[in-house]
Amino acid sequence: MTLETNFDGLVGPTHHYGALAAGNRASQRHGHRPSNPKAAALQGIAKMRALLDLGYSQGVIPPQERPHLPTLRRLGFTGDDRSVLARVAREAPALLSQVSSSASMWVANAATVSPSADTRDGRVHFTPANLNASLHRSLEHPTTARALSALFKDPAHFAHHPALPDVAAFGDEGAANHTRLCADYDQPGIGLFVYGREALSPKAPRPRRYPARQTLEASQAVARQHGLNAERVVFAQQTPDAIDAGVFHNDVIAVGNLRALFYHQRAFLESDRVLSALGHALNKLGTELVPIEVPDNRVSLEDAVASYLFNSQLLDAGKGQMRLIVPQECLTTPSVHAFLDELLQGDGPISDVQAFDLKQSMQNGGGPACLRLRVALTERERAAVAPGAMMTHERLDCLTAWVERHYRDRLSAEDLFDPSLLEEVHTALDELTHLLGLGALYDFQRQGEI
């Protein structure tokens, strides 16, 4: 039996509001305010616990090592750790926020994943996202690749590819721009790859205000690497005005699972063509697309972005029904709340909506969908995952206690220069890798190897 497992990103100890992401309005709006890393991590763990209680398979992906001193040393800062931090504080204070970002918590950007039912060699394929549209996220993929290789280690079941070339033409933002649709998880599915621009042969319009991060060329390369059947892949472009409204990834404007695609009216350029292509591809697999469109006159782009309605988890609730996991902000945005009420009263597949407090993540620009990487796994594949990363109530208890021991409940930009914070982070992450059974994952643990 194949099930979808949500691997949530653990929020890191340096979670702070650095306003580093152009086009992410929440990040910009809350920039430089004090954050609460402990609350952020516990809110994420609470969501994982609730989904585990509902019967869903749940895993975790560890945070990145931050601040990342190897990057500072590559940029010419020398000496011991304390000397490096002191010099950065004097000469390039803004740089420390970049190398201290905990944006890796949003593991929907960690990689693109194709399940074994879709790939040519019958293995689960992973490609870490290069995230080269922004400095702070472009630092992630080497550790992401190590983490995924440690979590999904068995080459009989899992195939790992390097990140795409780190150039603008192959800007790749991972699963946040990829949706898989299928009749059932163990059957072949359709890969919907959404991009913001064509880099090498630009024809379609581009956004004017914010960057289009994902390129068509990157999406095509990932599909090739994973050995996907060309007849089961659909490429779709985001509308430029959606990107300019703050839709920096497709998962801010659309979410899909099984046969259902829940999307805003202005999500896709040439929307009719995209829906027709998806419907035709699914029909060939013996099933039908269930489109759930949210009209612009019911929920504006502005309200969709402010509430993160579409950055929700759309989960299989059994018997053809779906469950929507939304941030609390959906209930405090009148147009969104009203639409969800009507959705529940209708005859569509979404029969349950549950709201979660993820305020710390939301204020930095990430909702429920950002916090998880979906991986469809057969029973044998699940058995091959690193056991410490698969969550039980006991392991969640251990993670909660770990956060309580090591995380601060207040962090400002000035605190990033505190050498004791770096020591706290290293102590916490070293303990975490032992808790999860992942070995030497971080650069500070591997100094004799690199």
Order of alpha helices (4+ residues) and beta strands (2+ residues): beta-alpha-alpha-beta-alpha-alpha-alpha-beta-beta-alpha-alpha-beta-beta-beta-alpha-beta-alpha-beta-beta-alpha-beta-alpha-beta-beta-alpha-beta-alpha-beta-alpha-alpha-alpha
